[in-house]
Amino acid sequence: MSDFEAMWRELLPIGRSAATGGYFRTPWTAAERECVAWFHEQAAARGLRLQGDRLGNTIAWWDAAPADPGSPAAGPAGSGVVTGSHLDSVLDGGAFDGPLGVVSAFAALDALRDRGVTPARPVGVALFLEEEGSRFGQACLGSRLATGATTWEQAAGLQDRDGVWFLDALERAGAPAGAPAGSAAGPANLLDRVGCFVELHVEQGRDLVDRDAAVGVASAIWPHGRYRFDFAGEANHAGTTRMEDRRDPMLTYATTALAANKQARLFGQRATFGRVDVHPNGTNAVPSRVTAWLDARAESADRLDALVAEVGRLGQEWAGRDGTTLEVAAESVSGEVRFDAGLAQRLAGPRDWPVIATMAGHDAGVLSAAGVPTAMLFVRNPTGVSHSPAEHAEAADCLAGVAALADVLEQLVAPEAADGA
């Protein structure tokens, strides 16, 4: 398993803040581009065939040896077994969310080769871009574009915090307009040969800790969404304006944030205002506008809708009292994802791995919603902390995850599995 540890050491310093220890691998910036280059280098070192799309999502293929010498090594549509994840991060994020799945994927392929496995189906390592939505606000943007869940026309209308348009960011970073050099396939069919997808990920919670298990299998992803709350009021002097004369949107925002916390607790769900933009953002001025983004998650679509509606209703009530206004818009909403039950049982059953739900979104969820048979493996996180520099997984558990992924891939690429696909 030394390959895993060597790859991990190479990735570890890229985009890491000396001040916080967290990661800033924002899509189409220098650190993220370095991570993408690392991915291509790892693929080349293993002789894998690269296939990319217009965005730069990439699958590095280990082609199967064809049973018929006259048939293509790439295999027919829907024949490939793919694993992998993403390399971008949230702002000041942890080391494991995303990269653990990519490094483990390459390490699992190495393990298969060490075992002398000859795959009867193509095996791929996937890299999806802008999974976190840290730059353009839409989570899993890369896989959503690859599956058609988001159109290029919709993506073209996205801007980052600095007002840079999505397509301009790609152009400035030199992102490919089509398939990368050396690719044997065009950009429109990146997922055509994907017959199933298995994503390994660090657990973002403490379920496996409580179960004393190093590895688990995902059953489902909770419905979740991002909602923009626009509070508007009247800018004024912080000293000369009487308190009773103020139309302060920051006050309305603050009470709405408290309401979101309370309602999430009452519903037994999740709600967080994690990002705020204030205008004019002066210390000695009552703001005229506050824009805040709510991340909400629930165990069902109905409960998610009810939670967001109640937070919005309470915000409107406070706006009426404060002399402000509130408008709420859904920026992205993902429904419940239930992973392929048969595939999950095949993975978990013989090994007695626990099957658990997750409240976090993943590229695997997007592919599953698009009809790709999909499964996820989780590696234990001793603290449960994620999206933070404190995110962690023990080396022994990471290596257990690599071994588990290799076992899964070996099972899926066996001749009998290929015959039944």
Secondary structure as UniProt FT lines:
FT   HELIX           2..11
FT   TURN            12..15
FT   TURN            18..20
FT   TURN            27..28
FT   HELIX           30..45
FT   TURN            46..47
FT   STRAND          49..52
FT   STRAND          58..62
FT   TURN            69..70
FT   TURN            73..74
FT   TURN            77..78
FT   STRAND          80..86
FT   TURN            91..92
FT   TURN            97..98
FT   HELIX           99..114
FT   TURN            115..116
FT   STRAND          123..128
FT   TURN            134..136
FT   TURN            139..140
FT   HELIX           141..147
FT   HELIX           152..156
FT   TURN            161..162
FT   HELIX           166..173
FT   TURN            181..182
FT   HELIX           187..189
FT   TURN            190..193
FT   STRAND          194..202
FT   HELIX           207..211
FT   STRAND          215..221
FT   STRAND          224..232
FT   STRAND          236..237
FT   TURN            238..240
FT   HELIX           243..245
FT   HELIX           249..267
FT   STRAND          270..279
FT   TURN            283..284
FT   STRAND          285..286
FT   STRAND          289..297
FT   HELIX           301..322
FT   STRAND          325..334
FT   STRAND          337..338
FT   HELIX           341..348
FT   HELIX           349..351
FT   STRAND          355..358
FT   HELIX           363..369
FT   TURN            370..371
FT   STRAND          374..379
FT   TURN            389..390
FT   HELIX           395..412
FT   HELIX           415..420
//
